[in-house]
Amino acid sequence: MNRRGAFLFAAVLLFCLGIASVAAAQKKHPPGVPLDLNSATAVQLQQVPGIGPTLAKRIVTLREKSGPFRRVDDLLALPRVTRAAVEKMRPYLTVAPRQ
């Protein structure tokens, strides 16, 4: 292999490793215990599979405007949140009993 070929091989290898490390860094690590919809921050909510920055902000905004959530299914009040999406998120979310 000549010098140019070796350089090209090394460049492609580094590029592939960089892509793999970015993908691994972006993978979500779901919370170990369910998050309370009435106290979780937008940043915490983003740990839940299916909740990105936009939806997390919309959840917090709905909570601030409409008061505390009574159940996880209350997320269906948000535009573009489907029953299937709620079912995917349900294991990672809870609503603590009101005192």
N, C-alpha and C positions, 0 to 999 in steps of 0.2 A: 504494500500500500504506500503510495507516495505521500508526500507531506500535505498536499492539498486535500487528498482523500481522508487522511487522518484528522485534519482540522475539521472537515465537514462532518465526519462521524462524531467527533467530540461535541460539536455545536448542536447537532441533532439530539444527541444523548442528553446534554444539559437542558435543552428545551423541553424534552419529554419529562425529565425529572422535575423541572420547575412546574409544569402543568399538573403533574401528579401531586406535588406538595400543596399547591393552591387548592386543588379539589379536596384533599384531605383536611385542610384547614377550614374549609367552608362547611364540612359535614357537621350537622347539628348533633349535639349530645343532649338527648331529652333529659328533663329533670328526673332525679331519683324518686322524688315524692311529688304527688300532684300539686300544682300551683293553684292557690285560691284566686278565682277570677276577681274577687273584690279587694284584693290587696296587692296582687302582682303588678310590677311595673311593666312598661312596654318592653324594656330590655329583657326582663325575665320571661315574658310571654313569647319572645322570639326563640326561646329554647325549644318550644313545643313544635313537633313536626306539623307542618301545614300553616304555621303562623309566621309571616314575614314582618318586616318593619311597618308596612302600611296597615295590615290587619291588626297588628298589636296596638298601633296608635288609635285605630277605630274602636277597638275594644275599650281602651282606657277612656276615650271621649264619650262613648255610650254610657259607661259607668258613671262618669262625672255629670252627664246631662240627665240621665234617667234614674239614677240611684243604683243601689247595689243589685247585683244579679241574684235571682232566687234559685236558679238551676243552670246547668251548663247549656241546656237547650235554648236559653235566652239569647245565645249567640245567633240564632236563626233570624233575629230581628235585624241583623246587619246585612246590607246589600251584598249579593254574590256569595253568601255563606250558605252552603247546602247541607242537607241532612248528612250526606256522606262525609263531608268535611268535618262536621261536628263529631261524628262517630269516630273518625280518625284521631281527633284531638282529645276525645273524652277520657282516655286512660291517663292523660297528663294534666287534667284540669279537675277542679273541685269547687264547690261553693260551701264555705264554712257556715254552720248554723248561726243564725242571727241571735244575738244576746239581748 
